[in-house]
Amino acid sequence: MGASRRQGALPLGPFASGVAGGTGCHDQKSNFHRSQTFIYKNGIALPVVPKVGIGGEPIHVNQLSLSDVDELANKRPTLTYGQAKQAPPADFIPGHVAFDKKVLKFDGYFKETVHESPHEYYRVRPIILYYYLEDDSISIHEPEVDNSGLTQGKLINRQRLPKNDQGDCWHWKDLNVAIEVVAYGKRYRLTGCDKFTCDFMVSHGIIPNCPEMIPPDPYIESRKRNPAREHVTPSDFDKLKQFLTYDRKVLRFYAYWNDTDNMFGECRRYIIHYYLADGTVEIRDVYEKNDGRDPFPMMVGRRRYPKTLKDEAGESLISR
């Protein structure tokens, strides 16, 4: 029985555990740690290429840098035979998103005919034309001038301006410096544009024309050559202006009356108010606690006082 068992048993391999001169699979490798591929710097995760393999074993293959990996990921393969495949179309971006808050600005002017005036035949009125790229709309404004007597500001509300009778509208490709834009019976002459408009037109293959100067207004130039006469009429002091300018403005002075030279005299304090609105004066007593005096509202009411008090004979009542 013992011999038959030895003959039917499987032979022990050279790597069997517990056999002299052999090592088991668990004795060969016991560390299976993997290297970190992300690190944190200042709270931001950054990718890191591992330099060692699993369990710390050296990597014998050539490693690629992050730039090489990105280049391979973004590189499109090309065929060496047959017809090349078309690149996928770019992502569609609607116009109201691509051109949001982008406006072309043109400076210009228009001439307005003046009827029944011997001094001027036309006026030169400067304008600013805004072209909104997001919806191809146009608005025209005139800078406001104080006391001009003209209706200024927004001349044409934001809209798509018709270009001709066929229903075409003005497009930014039709606009340029030194051209005329006709809208609702008025002819606007464009004389210049800002830097953004110039760069935008150049980037799309349109060369802006040379800027022009806005012609001077003949009537304004004639007034500069012959200034109007100024008449200065002498007038009395304006009491209304004094009231509107100095209303509720009061000067306060602190004073005292020394009457100690007389019998039972004393030194008393007062407050003098001078009202700038009408030139009136009032004098108030300064009361203290337990001073034995009745708290009257004021010593002298608010009124205008002469600088010098005189009697009927014209002699001064105040001794200096």
Backbone torsions as a table, in degrees:
resi	resn	phi	psi	omega
1	MET	NA	-43.4	-178.8
2	GLY	-65.4	-37.5	-179.0
3	ALA	-70.8	-38.5	179.8
4	SER	-65.7	-35.7	177.8
5	ARG	-65.0	-39.1	179.9
6	ARG	-69.4	-31.0	-179.3
7	GLN	-75.6	-31.9	-178.4
8	GLY	-87.7	-10.2	-177.8
9	ALA	-74.5	149.3	177.4
10	LEU	-74.4	141.3	179.0
11	PRO	-70.8	146.5	179.2
12	LEU	-79.2	131.2	-179.5
13	GLY	-75.4	167.9	-178.9
14	PRO	-71.2	-18.9	-179.1
15	PHE	-104.2	14.1	179.4
16	ALA	-66.8	142.5	-178.7
17	SER	-73.2	138.8	177.0
18	GLY	88.7	-2.3	179.5
19	VAL	-94.4	136.0	-178.9
20	ALA	-62.4	132.7	179.1
21	GLY	85.3	-3.2	179.5
22	GLY	-119.1	153.6	179.0
23	THR	-125.4	139.9	178.6
24	GLY	-78.2	173.2	-180.0
25	CYS	-65.9	-35.9	-179.9
26	HIS	-71.8	-21.2	178.3
27	ASP	-80.6	-20.4	-178.3
28	GLN	-75.0	-44.5	-175.2
29	LYS	-143.4	128.0	-179.7
30	SER	-125.7	-4.2	-178.4
31	ASN	-113.7	118.6	-179.8
32	PHE	-121.5	30.1	-179.1
33	HIS	-72.1	146.2	177.0
34	ARG	-109.3	147.0	-179.1
35	SER	-73.1	150.4	178.0
36	GLN	-74.2	138.8	178.5
37	THR	-108.7	0.1	176.3
38	PHE	-137.5	141.7	173.0
39	ILE	-130.4	161.6	-179.4
40	TYR	-113.6	126.7	174.2
41	LYS	-129.3	119.6	-178.7
42	ASN	56.5	35.9	177.8
43	GLY	78.7	12.1	-178.9
44	ILE	-118.6	129.9	179.1
45	ALA	-76.9	127.9	179.9
46	LEU	-122.3	137.6	178.9
47	PRO	-75.0	145.4	179.7
48	VAL	-132.8	132.4	177.1
49	VAL	-80.9	123.6	-179.3
50	PRO	-65.8	139.7	179.9
51	LYS	-99.4	-16.5	177.9
52	VAL	-128.3	158.1	-179.2
53	GLY	-86.1	-162.1	179.9
54	ILE	-68.2	132.1	179.7
55	GLY	76.2	13.0	178.5
56	GLY	83.3	11.3	179.3
57	GLU	-73.6	143.9	179.4
58	PRO	-68.7	146.2	177.3
59	ILE	-93.9	120.6	-175.4
60	HIS	-93.3	-3.6	179.8
61	VAL	-92.6	161.9	178.8
62	ASN	-73.8	126.0	-179.6
63	GLN	-89.1	147.7	178.5
64	LEU	-101.4	144.0	176.0
65	SER	-77.4	170.2	179.7
66	LEU	-64.6	-35.9	178.1
67	SER	-65.7	-37.7	177.7
68	ASP	-67.2	-37.9	179.4
69	VAL	-65.7	-42.1	177.9
70	ASP	-64.9	-37.5	179.9
71	GLU	-66.7	-40.7	178.5
72	LEU	-68.4	-33.7	-179.1
73	ALA	-70.8	-33.2	-177.9
74	ASN	-95.1	-6.0	-177.2
75	LYS	-79.2	132.5	179.1
76	ARG	-94.6	125.8	-179.2
77	PRO	-69.6	145.9	177.8
78	THR	-114.5	145.9	179.7
79	LEU	-84.4	141.4	177.1
80	THR	-88.4	-7.0	179.0
81	TYR	-146.7	155.8	178.3
82	GLY	80.1	-177.0	-179.1
83	GLN	-79.0	134.3	-178.7
84	ALA	-69.4	144.7	-179.9
85	LYS	-77.7	143.9	178.4
86	GLN	-73.8	140.8	177.9
87	ALA	-67.5	147.4	179.0
88	PRO	-63.8	145.0	-179.7
89	PRO	-65.3	152.2	178.7
90	ALA	-69.2	160.3	180.0
91	ASP	-64.1	136.5	-178.8
92	PHE	-78.2	127.0	177.0
93	ILE	-119.4	118.7	-178.9
94	PRO	-64.7	157.7	-176.0
95	GLY	-65.3	-36.1	-178.6
96	HIS	-70.1	-13.8	175.2
97	VAL	-94.3	-43.1	-178.4
98	ALA	-67.9	-35.8	-176.6
99	PHE	-111.8	26.9	179.2
100	ASP	-66.5	131.2	178.4
101	LYS	60.9	26.5	174.5
102	LYS	-110.4	118.7	-172.4
103	VAL	-130.6	134.4	173.3
104	LEU	-91.3	137.2	-175.9
105	LYS	-122.2	125.4	177.7
106	PHE	-123.0	138.3	173.3
107	ASP	-96.6	148.8	-179.6
108	GLY	-169.7	-163.9	-179.6
109	TYR	-159.3	168.9	170.8
110	PHE	-145.8	154.1	-178.7
111	LYS	-102.0	130.0	-179.9
112	GLU	-110.6	124.9	-179.9
113	THR	-73.3	136.2	-179.9
114	VAL	-110.3	122.8	-179.1
115	HIS	-100.6	148.1	173.4
116	GLU	56.8	48.7	176.4
117	SER	-139.0	121.9	179.7
118	PRO	-77.8	-10.8	-174.6
119	HIS	-97.2	-23.4	-178.0
120	GLU	-148.7	147.3	179.5
121	TYR	-107.8	-26.4	178.1
122	TYR	-155.1	160.5	176.6
123	ARG	-118.3	147.0	174.5
124	VAL	-104.1	114.5	-176.2
125	ARG	-116.7	115.5	-179.7
126	PRO	-71.5	150.1	179.9
127	ILE	-139.5	166.6	174.3
128	ILE	-128.9	124.2	179.9
129	LEU	-104.0	125.5	178.1
130	TYR	-109.6	128.6	176.0
131	TYR	-114.8	119.0	-177.6
132	TYR	-93.9	115.4	-174.3
133	LEU	-70.7	-23.0	-174.4
134	GLU	-70.1	-29.9	179.9
135	ASP	-137.4	13.7	177.1
136	ASP	58.1	35.9	177.5
137	SER	-99.5	160.5	-175.4
138	ILE	-134.2	141.0	171.0
139	SER	-135.2	146.5	-177.5
140	ILE	-124.4	129.5	-179.1
141	HIS	-124.1	151.3	173.2
142	GLU	-117.1	126.2	178.6
143	PRO	-58.9	134.3	-177.6
144	GLU	-79.6	138.6	177.2
145	VAL	-119.5	129.9	-178.1
146	ASP	-65.4	137.9	175.5
147	ASN	58.2	33.3	178.4
148	SER	-83.1	-24.2	-178.2
149	GLY	76.2	10.6	-178.9
150	LEU	-113.9	154.2	175.1
151	THR	-80.7	105.8	-175.8
152	GLN	-119.5	-177.8	-177.0
153	GLY	103.1	-128.1	-178.0
154	LYS	-82.4	112.9	178.9
155	LEU	-87.0	-42.8	179.2
156	ILE	-129.9	124.2	178.3
157	ASN	-66.9	162.7	-178.6
158	ARG	-65.3	120.0	-178.2
159	GLN	-167.0	172.5	174.6
160	ARG	-87.1	113.8	-174.6
161	LEU	-80.1	130.9	175.9
162	PRO	-70.4	139.4	-177.0
163	LYS	-96.7	-36.7	-178.1
164	ASN	-149.7	-174.4	-178.8
165	ASP	-79.1	-9.8	-179.8
166	GLN	-83.0	-0.9	179.2
167	GLY	94.3	4.0	177.5
168	ASP	-75.1	148.4	179.0
169	CYS	-114.6	159.0	179.6
170	TRP	-68.3	134.0	177.5
171	HIS	-117.7	158.5	-177.5
172	TRP	-64.5	-22.1	176.6
173	LYS	-72.1	-18.4	178.5
174	ASP	-86.6	-12.5	-176.2
175	LEU	-93.6	145.5	177.4
176	ASN	-166.7	166.9	178.2
177	VAL	-73.7	147.8	177.5
178	ALA	68.4	34.5	172.8
179	ILE	-126.9	169.2	-179.7
180	GLU	-112.8	136.4	177.9
181	VAL	-114.7	120.4	-179.3
182	VAL	-100.4	124.2	-180.0
183	ALA	-144.6	119.9	175.8
184	TYR	54.1	45.8	173.8
185	GLY	82.5	0.3	178.2
186	LYS	-114.3	144.6	-177.8
187	ARG	-109.6	111.1	-178.9
188	TYR	-99.7	130.9	178.9
189	ARG	-103.1	122.0	179.2
190	LEU	-87.0	128.7	-175.5
191	THR	-113.6	-15.8	-178.2
192	GLY	-173.4	175.3	179.1
193	CYS	-148.9	168.1	179.2
194	ASP	-87.4	179.0	-174.1
195	LYS	-68.1	-39.9	-180.0
196	PHE	-62.6	-42.4	178.7
197	THR	-63.6	-42.3	179.9
198	CYS	-63.5	-45.2	-180.0
199	ASP	-65.3	-38.3	-179.8
200	PHE	-65.2	-42.3	-179.4
201	MET	-68.5	-38.8	178.9
202	VAL	-66.7	-37.9	179.8
203	SER	-65.9	-21.2	178.6
204	HIS	-105.4	17.0	173.0
205	GLY	83.2	16.6	178.8
206	ILE	-111.1	122.2	-179.4
207	ILE	-91.8	119.3	179.1
208	PRO	-66.1	145.0	176.3
209	ASN	-74.3	169.8	-179.5
210	CYS	-67.8	137.4	179.9
211	PRO	-68.0	155.9	179.7
212	GLU	-119.0	164.9	176.5
213	MET	-96.9	142.8	176.1
214	ILE	-74.1	125.3	-178.4
215	PRO	-64.2	146.5	-179.7
216	PRO	-71.6	153.8	177.5
217	ASP	-79.5	125.9	-175.7
218	PRO	-62.1	-37.9	-178.0
219	TYR	-68.9	-40.5	178.3
220	ILE	-65.7	-39.1	178.1
221	GLU	-65.4	-37.5	178.5
222	SER	-66.9	-34.6	177.5
223	ARG	-70.9	-30.6	175.8
224	LYS	-69.2	-36.2	179.3
225	ARG	-73.1	-36.0	-179.8
226	ASN	-122.1	83.1	-178.6
227	PRO	-65.3	146.7	-179.8
228	ALA	-69.6	147.8	179.9
229	ARG	-73.4	142.6	179.2
230	GLU	-109.3	124.1	179.7
231	HIS	-106.8	122.5	178.5
232	VAL	-106.2	114.3	-179.0
233	THR	-98.8	122.5	178.7
234	PRO	-66.0	138.9	-178.9
235	SER	-136.9	159.9	177.3
236	ASP	-73.5	174.7	179.5
237	PHE	-64.0	131.5	-176.6
238	ASP	-85.5	105.7	-179.5
239	LYS	-70.7	-33.8	178.6
240	LEU	-65.5	-40.7	177.4
241	LYS	-64.5	-39.9	177.8
242	GLN	-62.2	-41.2	179.8
243	PHE	-66.5	-43.9	-178.7
244	LEU	-69.2	-28.7	-177.3
245	THR	-83.6	-41.3	-171.9
246	TYR	-112.0	19.1	178.4
247	ASP	-64.8	135.2	179.9
248	ARG	66.2	20.6	174.3
249	LYS	-110.6	119.0	-172.3
250	VAL	-128.7	137.0	173.3
251	LEU	-93.5	135.7	-179.1
252	ARG	-117.5	130.7	177.7
253	PHE	-125.6	141.9	176.2
254	TYR	-103.6	127.2	-175.5
255	ALA	-137.0	171.3	175.4
256	TYR	-145.8	157.9	178.8
257	TRP	-120.9	112.9	-178.9
258	ASN	-94.6	105.8	-179.6
259	ASP	-117.2	29.7	-177.0
260	THR	-73.9	-13.4	179.5
261	ASP	-71.9	-26.2	179.6
262	ASN	-90.0	164.8	178.7
263	MET	-67.9	136.0	-177.2
264	PHE	60.6	17.8	178.4
265	GLY	-79.6	160.5	-179.3
266	GLU	-150.8	172.3	179.1
267	CYS	-100.3	115.2	-177.0
268	ARG	-115.6	147.5	-178.6
269	ARG	-102.5	147.1	-178.8
270	TYR	-138.9	163.0	173.0
271	ILE	-122.5	125.7	-178.5
272	ILE	-107.1	124.2	177.7
273	HIS	-108.0	129.6	175.5
274	TYR	-116.2	117.5	-177.3
275	TYR	-91.1	114.7	-177.0
276	LEU	-70.1	-20.8	-176.4
277	ALA	-66.4	-36.8	-177.7
278	ASP	-135.7	4.4	176.5
279	GLY	74.1	24.2	179.4
280	THR	-92.0	162.0	-176.1
281	VAL	-133.7	144.4	171.0
282	GLU	-139.0	151.4	-177.6
283	ILE	-124.5	126.5	-178.9
284	ARG	-116.8	144.8	175.1
285	ASP	-79.5	152.4	173.9
286	VAL	-108.4	108.9	-177.8
287	TYR	-95.3	147.6	176.6
288	GLU	-121.2	163.6	-179.6
289	LYS	-68.1	135.6	175.4
290	ASN	59.1	35.9	176.8
291	ASP	-89.5	-4.3	175.6
292	GLY	78.5	15.1	-179.3
293	ARG	-114.8	146.9	177.0
294	ASP	-74.2	133.7	-177.9
295	PRO	-78.5	80.5	174.6
296	PHE	-70.4	153.1	-178.5
297	PRO	-57.4	-46.6	-179.0
298	MET	-159.7	161.5	179.8
299	MET	-82.2	-47.5	179.3
300	VAL	-128.7	128.4	-178.7
301	GLY	-70.4	168.9	-177.3
302	ARG	-74.6	121.0	178.9
303	ARG	-167.4	174.7	176.4
304	ARG	-91.4	133.2	-177.8
305	TYR	-119.9	140.4	174.0
306	PRO	-72.6	153.2	178.8
307	LYS	-66.6	-35.0	-176.4
308	THR	-126.1	126.0	177.1
309	LEU	-89.3	128.8	-178.9
310	LYS	-128.0	150.5	176.5
311	ASP	-85.0	-171.6	-178.5
312	GLU	-65.9	-28.1	-179.4
313	ALA	-79.7	-8.1	179.7
314	GLY	91.9	6.8	179.9
315	GLU	-89.7	147.1	-178.0
316	SER	-73.0	139.4	178.5
317	LEU	-91.1	-7.7	-178.5
318	ILE	-108.7	123.4	179.2
319	SER	-86.8	132.3	-180.0
320	ARG	-92.5	NA	NA
